[in-house]
């Protein structure tokens, strides 16, 4: 389930990236809002108490990625989208290795 959610978020970020060059796009907003929602879903499944520092760090990272996606959306920052996608890919790789 988590890998599918991360793949969906990455897909939406990639799709939104193509809308960054144009005008203020409703499609870009929709895709990035969906990515923020997916990251929020991932974050909501974390048990910070039971998961200790790893869960707490992942919670902080999810918060950071959500804020960065919103900033990228508002400011048309492709570099910020790339940063978030890279972070999410790293989390996905680590998660996949634990399975």
Secondary structure, 3 states (H helix, E strand, C coil): CHHHHHHHHHHHHHHHHCCCCCCCCHHHHHHHHHHHHHHHHHHHCCCHHHHHHHHHHHHHHHHHHHHHHHHHHHHCCHHHHHHHHHHHHHHHHHHHHHC
